[in-house]
Amino acid sequence: MLTRGSRAKSRTGNLIAALDLGSNNCRLLIARPEKNGFKVVDGFSKIVRLGEGISSSGALSNSAMERTMKALSTCADLIVKNDVKYGRYVATEACRAANNSKNFLSRVEKEIGIAVETISSIEEAELTVVGCRALFDNTCPYTLMFDVGGGSTEISWLQIKSNVEPEIIDSISLPYGVVNLTETYGKPEISSKQYEILVETIKKSIEPFEIKHSIKAMIKAGKVSMLGTAGTVTTIAAVQMGLKLYDRELIDGSWLDFSSIRYICRNLVNSNFEKRASYPCIGKNRAELVVAGCGILEAICETWSIGCLRVADRGVREGILTRLSELAIALESTSVDKSFRVSVAHLLVPKPKRQNRKHASK
């Protein structure tokens, strides 16, 4: 089970790190392996908009790469400062889509010393499932899980069984995220007509997945729960709670009913940039992107009328840390044979070394 701040006694003193470089955010978590999960000891999150402009140019822009280099340099500083032994650093949709991402990631490794690997949408979904598994409703045999990102939206159809890892029956990666949809449908404002077109576009892209699995029939039978992760749903939850300061402990694991989602989304859509930015948990950095996120969220809720969803402030990083924690503890055992160590070597990435660092963080 994933734990944060657990008092369980650690079985290893080695720290682990997980970095998730997405289309909008660069996020790092550093943790100590625990018997039943891990305990977070440090972290970093920065909006970098790496995916900005990819939908039109097909490439990472110079400005986006420079913003990301600075954020990654800060991450490297924290990894060195905390003396992290094991880490895995992954990139998602922006680097999957951009034609110059390999050159960019080579530059990152050369100048900063962090080896970032681009993972598939399938592995991204798998890691998110692992990271969110403590929040799944075991009373429902099926769960629809979605992750609204900057450059894509991942939807997974899961089978839930007691005391068994959730099974991904199927997953789909929609080429729509808050960054590229905002670029397509207008910024910082979007008209009501454009918003409706956006919602319908997402619904049409979801339809084949629904037809393939007849999910609506399962929902009608009361066999499906829904879980949403990433910034859009956590932001909507924070607005609903009226939080003046974002509080992960309140948000993670909370519930949103669909009527509240629609009310909040429509209110944000009909507000101007300044009004949206005035919400403490939105601010100027997210005010431009939140409307696109609302459109994706509404499309999902309208397609699958479950009535409520659970909110998760966790995902890929927590999935990586869960797996690394298990590996780190196992590798501390003297009974582990050499073949096992070799088989997991690709998951144990050495920390960046100061002498490799050329891109100073600011």
For each residue, the residues with C-beta under 8 A, 3 or more apart:
1: 36 37 133 134
2: 37 38 131 133 134 314 318 321 322
3: 6 8 34 36 37 38 39
4: 38 39 40
5: 39 40
6: 3 34 36 37 38 39
7:
8: 3 34 35 36
9: 34 35
10: 13 32 33 34 35 39
11: 33 34 35 329 332
12: 32 33 328 329 332
13: 10 32
14: 33 85 86 328 332
15: 30 31 32 41 82 83 84 85 86
16: 30 31 32 33 38 84 85 86 87 321 324 325 328
17: 28 29 30 31 79 82 84 86 87 88 89 351
18: 28 29 31 87 88 89 90 316 317 318 320 321 324
19: 26 27 28 72 75 87 88 89 90 114 116 317
20: 25 26 27 28 90 92 315 316 317 320
21: 26 27 50 68 72 89 90 91 92 94 95 116
22: 25 26 27 50 51 91 92 93 94 149 150 151
23: 49 50 51 54 92 93 94 149 150 151 152 177 179 180
24: 47 48 49 50 51 149 150 151 177 178 179 231 289
25: 20 22 45 46 47 48 150 231
26: 19 20 21 22 44 45 46 48 50 68 71 72 75
27: 19 20 21 22 43 44 45 46 317
28: 17 18 19 20 43 44 45 75 78 79 317
29: 17 18 40 42 43 317 318 321
30: 15 16 17 40 41 42 43 78 79 82 84
31: 15 16 17 18 38 39 40 41 321 325
32: 10 12 13 15 16 38 39 41
33: 10 11 12 14 16 38 324 325 326 328 329
34: 3 6 8 9 10 11 37 38 39 325
35: 8 9 10 11 329
36: 1 3 6 8
37: 1 2 3 6 34 322 325
38: 2 3 4 6 16 31 32 33 34 321 322 324 325
39: 3 4 5 6 10 31 32 34
40: 4 5 29 30 31 43
41: 15 30 31 32 82
42: 29 30 78 81 82
43: 27 28 29 30 40
44: 26 27 28 71 74 75 78
45: 25 26 27 28
46: 25 26 27 71 74
47: 24 25 285 286
48: 24 25 26 64 67 68 71
49: 23 24 52 64 67 150 179
50: 21 22 23 24 26 60 64 65 67 68 94 95 150
51: 22 23 24 54 60 64 93 94 97 98 150 151 177 179 180
52: 49 61 63 64 179 183
53: 56 57 59 61 64 183
54: 23 51 57 58 59 60 94 97 98 151 180
55: 180 183 184
56: 53 183
57: 53 54 61
58: 54 97 98 99
59: 53 54 98 99 100
60: 50 51 54 64 65 94 95 98 100 101 104
61: 52 53 57 64 65
62: 65 66
63: 52 66 67
64: 48 49 50 51 52 53 60 61 67 68
65: 50 60 61 62 68 69 104 107
66: 62 63 69 70
67: 48 49 50 63 64 70 71
68: 21 26 48 50 64 65 71 72
69: 65 66 72 73 107 108 111 112 359
70: 66 67 73 74 359 361 362
71: 26 44 46 48 67 68 74 75
72: 19 21 26 68 69 75 76 108 112 114 116 359
73: 69 70 76 77 112 357 359 360 361
74: 44 46 70 71 77 78 361
75: 19 26 28 44 71 72 78 79 114
76: 72 73 79 80 112 113 114 352 357 361
77: 73 74 80 81 361
78: 28 30 42 44 74 75 81 82
79: 17 28 30 75 76 82 84 87 114 351 352
80: 76 77 83 84 351 352 353 354
81: 42 77 78
82: 15 17 30 41 42 78 79
83: 15 80 351
84: 15 16 17 30 79 80 87 351
85: 14 15 16 328 351
86: 14 15 16 17 324 327 328 347 348 349
87: 16 17 18 19 79 84 324 348 349 350 351
88: 17 18 19 117 320 324 347 349
89: 17 18 19 21 114 115 116 117 349
90: 18 19 20 21 116 117 118 119 124 127 316 320
91: 21 22 94 95 96 101 105 116 117 118 119
92: 20 21 22 23 95 96 118 119 121 124 149 151 152 316
93: 22 23 51 96 97 121 149 150 151 152 173 177
94: 21 22 23 50 51 54 60 91 97 98 101 150 151
95: 21 50 60 91 92 98 101 104 105 116 118
96: 91 92 93 101 118 120 121
97: 51 54 58 93 94 101 151 175
98: 51 54 58 59 60 94 95 101 104
99: 58 59
100: 59 60 103 104
101: 60 91 94 95 96 97 98 104 105 118
102: 105 106
103: 100 106 107
104: 60 65 95 98 100 101 107 108
105: 91 95 101 102 108 109 116 117 118
106: 102 103 109 110
107: 65 69 103 104 110 111
108: 69 72 104 105 111 112 114 116
109: 105 106 112 113 114 115 116
110: 106 107 356 358
111: 69 107 108 356 357 358 359
112: 69 72 73 76 108 109 352 356 357 358 359
113: 76 109 352 353 356 357
114: 19 72 75 76 79 89 108 109 352
115: 89 109 349
116: 19 21 72 89 90 91 95 105 108 109
117: 88 89 90 91 105
118: 90 91 92 95 96 101 105
119: 90 91 92 123 124 127
120: 96 123 124
121: 92 93 96 124 125 152 154 171 173
122: 125 126 171
123: 119 120 126 127
124: 90 92 119 120 121 127 128 147 154 173 316
125: 121 122 128 129 145 147 154 156 168 171 173
126: 122 123 129 130 168 319
127: 90 119 123 124 130 131 315 316 319 320 323
128: 124 125 131 132 145 147 154 156 229 315 316 319
129: 125 126 132 133 145 156 158 166 168 319
130: 126 127 133 165 318 319 322 323
131: 2 127 128 314 315 316 317 318 319 320 321 322
132: 128 129 135 136 145 227 229 312 314 315 318 319
133: 1 2 129 130 136 165 166
134: 1 2
135: 132 227 252 253 310 312 314
136: 132 133 143 158 160 166 225 227
137: 140 143 160 225 310
138: 160 162
139: 225
140: 137 143 160 222 223 224 225
141: 159 160 161 223
142: 157 158 159 160 215 218 223 224 225
143: 136 137 140 158 160 166 224 225 226 227
144: 155 156 157 158 215 224 225 226 227 300 304 306
145: 125 128 129 132 155 156 158 226 227 228 229
146: 153 154 155 156 226 227 228 229 300
147: 124 125 128 153 154 228 229 230 315
148: 153 177 178 228 230 231 232 233 293 296 297
149: 22 23 24 92 93 152 153 154 177 178 230
150: 22 23 24 25 49 50 51 93 94 177 178 179 180 289
151: 22 23 24 51 54 92 93 94 97 175 177 179 180
152: 23 92 93 121 149 173 174 175 176 177
153: 146 147 148 149 173 174 176 177 202 296
154: 121 124 125 128 146 147 149 171 172 173 174
155: 144 145 146 171 172 174 206 209 300
156: 125 128 129 144 145 146 168 170 171
157: 142 144 168 169 170 171 209 213 215
158: 129 136 142 143 144 145 166 167 168 169
159: 141 142 166 167 169
160: 136 137 138 140 141 142 143 166 225
161: 141 164 166 167
162: 138
163:
164: 161 167
165: 130 133
166: 129 133 136 143 158 159 160 161
167: 158 159 161 164
168: 125 126 129 156 157 158 171
169: 157 158 159 213
170: 156 157 209 212 213
171: 121 122 125 154 155 156 157 168
172: 154 155 206 209
173: 93 121 124 125 152 153 154
174: 152 153 154 155 202 205 206
175: 97 151 152 180
176: 152 153 180 181 201 202 205 296
177: 23 24 51 93 148 149 150 151 152 153 180 181 292 296
178: 24 148 149 150 181 182 231 232 289 290 292 293 296
179: 23 24 49 51 52 150 151 182 183 289 292
180: 23 51 54 55 150 151 175 176 177 183 184
181: 176 177 178 184 185 198 292 295 296
182: 178 179 185 186 187 288 289 291 292
183: 52 53 55 56 179 180 187
184: 55 180 181
185: 181 182 190 194 195 197 198 292
186: 182 189 190 191 194
187: 182 183 190 288
188: 273 287 288
189: 186 272 273
190: 185 186 187 194 195 198 269 291 292
191: 186 194 195
192: 195 196 269 270
193: 196 197
194: 185 186 190 191 197 198
195: 185 190 191 192 198 199 269 291 295
196: 192 193 199 200
197: 185 193 194 200 201
198: 181 185 190 194 195 201 202 292 295
199: 195 196 202 203 295 298 299 302
200: 196 197 203 204 299
201: 176 197 198 204 205
202: 153 174 176 198 199 205 206 295 296 299 300
203: 199 200 206 207 299 302 303
204: 200 201 207
205: 174 176 201 202 208
206: 155 172 174 202 203 209 210 299 300 303
207: 203 204 210 211 303
208: 205 211 212
209: 155 157 170 172 206 212 213 215
210: 206 207 213 214 215 216 303 304
211: 207 208 214
212: 170 208 209
213: 157 169 170 209 210
214: 210 211 217 218
215: 142 144 157 209 210 218 219 224 304
216: 210 219 220 304
217: 214 220 221
218: 142 214 215 221 223 224
219: 215 216 222 223 224 304 305 306
220: 216 217
221: 217 218
222: 140 219
223: 140 141 142 218 219
224: 140 142 143 144 215 218 219 304 306
225: 136 137 139 140 142 143 144 160 306 309 310
226: 143 144 145 146 304 306 308 309 310
227: 132 135 136 143 144 145 146 309 310 311 312
228: 145 146 147 148 232 233 256 297 300 309 310 311 312
229: 128 132 145 146 147 233 234 311 312 313 314 315
230: 147 148 149 233 234 315
231: 24 25 148 178 234 235 286 293
232: 148 178 228 235 236 290 293 294 296 297
233: 148 228 229 230 236 237 256 297 309 311 312
234: 229 230 231 237 238 246 251 311 313
235: 231 232 238 239 281 282 286 290 293
236: 232 233 239 240 256 261 264 265 294 297
237: 233 234 240 241 251 254 256 311
238: 234 235 241 243 246 247 251 281
239: 235 236 242 243 264 268 279 281 282
240: 236 237 256 260 264
241: 237 238 250 251 254
242: 239
243: 238 239 246 247 250 280 281
244: 280
245: 280 281
246: 234 238 243 251 280 281
247: 238 243 250 251
248: 251 252 313
249: 252
250: 241 243 247 254
251: 234 237 238 241 246 247 248 254 311 313
252: 135 248 249 311 312 313 314
253: 135 310 311 312
254: 237 241 250 251 310 311
255: 308 309 310 311
256: 228 233 236 237 240 260 261 308 309 311
257: 260 261 307 308
258: 261 262 301 305 306 307 308 309
259: 262 263
260: 240 256 257 263 264
261: 236 256 257 258 264 265 297 298 301 309
262: 258 259 265 266 298 301
263: 259 260 266 267
264: 236 239 240 260 261 267 268 294
265: 236 261 262 268 269 294 295 297 298
266: 262 263 269 270
267: 263 264 270 271
268: 239 264 265 271 276 290 291 294
269: 190 192 195 265 266 291 294
270: 192 266 267
271: 267 268 275 276
272: 189 275 276
273: 188 189 276 277 287 288
274: 277 278
275: 271 272 278
276: 268 271 272 273 279 282 287 290 291
277: 273 274 282 283 284 287
278: 274 275 282
279: 239 276 282 283
280: 243 244 245 246 283
281: 235 238 239 243 245 246
282: 235 239 276 277 278 279 286 287 290
283: 277 279 280 286 287
284: 277 287 288
285: 47
286: 47 231 235 282 283 289 290
287: 188 273 276 277 282 283 284 290
288: 182 187 188 273 284 291
289: 24 150 178 179 182 286 292 293
290: 178 232 235 268 276 282 286 287 293 294
291: 182 190 195 268 269 276 288 294 295
292: 177 178 179 181 182 185 190 198 289 295 296
293: 148 178 231 232 235 289 290 296 297
294: 232 236 264 265 268 269 290 291 297 298
295: 181 195 198 199 202 265 291 292 298 299
296: 148 153 176 177 178 181 202 232 292 293 299 300
297: 148 228 232 233 236 261 265 293 294 300 301
298: 199 261 262 265 294 295 301 302
299: 199 200 202 203 206 295 296 302 303
300: 144 146 155 202 206 228 296 297 303 304
301: 258 261 262 297 298 304 305 306 309
302: 199 203 298 299 305
303: 203 206 207 210 299 300
304: 144 210 215 216 219 224 226 300 301
305: 219 258 301 302
306: 144 219 224 225 226 258 301 309
307: 257 258
308: 226 255 256 257 258
309: 225 226 227 228 233 255 256 258 261 301 306
310: 135 137 225 226 227 228 253 254 255
311: 227 228 229 233 234 237 251 252 253 254 255 256
312: 132 135 227 228 229 233 252 253 315
313: 229 234 248 251 252
314: 2 131 132 135 229 252 317 318
315: 20 127 128 131 132 147 229 230 312 318 319
316: 18 20 90 92 124 127 128 131 319 320
317: 18 19 20 27 28 29 131 314 320 321
318: 2 18 29 130 131 132 314 315 321 322
319: 126 127 128 129 130 131 132 315 316 322 323
320: 18 20 88 90 127 131 316 317 323 324
321: 2 16 18 29 31 38 131 317 318 324 325
322: 2 37 38 130 131 318 319 325 326
323: 127 130 319 320 326 327 347
324: 16 18 33 38 86 87 88 320 321 327 328 347 348
325: 16 31 33 34 37 38 321 322 328 329
326: 33 322 323 329 330
327: 86 323 324 330 331 344 347 348
328: 12 14 16 33 85 86 324 325 331 332
329: 11 12 33 35 325 326 332 333
330: 326 327 333 336 340
331: 327 328 336 341 344 348
332: 11 12 14 328 329
333: 329 330 336
334:
335:
336: 330 331 333 340 341
337: 340 341
338: 341 342
339: 342 343
340: 330 336 337 343 344
341: 331 336 337 338 344 345
342: 338 339 345
343: 339 340
344: 327 331 340 341 347 348
345: 341 342 348
346:
347: 86 88 323 324 327 344
348: 86 87 324 327 331 344 345
349: 86 87 88 89 115
350: 87 353
351: 17 79 80 83 84 85 87
352: 76 79 80 112 113 114 356 357
353: 80 113 350 356 357
354: 80 357
355:
356: 110 111 112 113 352 353
357: 73 76 111 112 113 352 353 354 360
358: 110 111 112
359: 69 70 72 73 111 112
360: 73 357
361: 70 73 74 76 77
362: 70
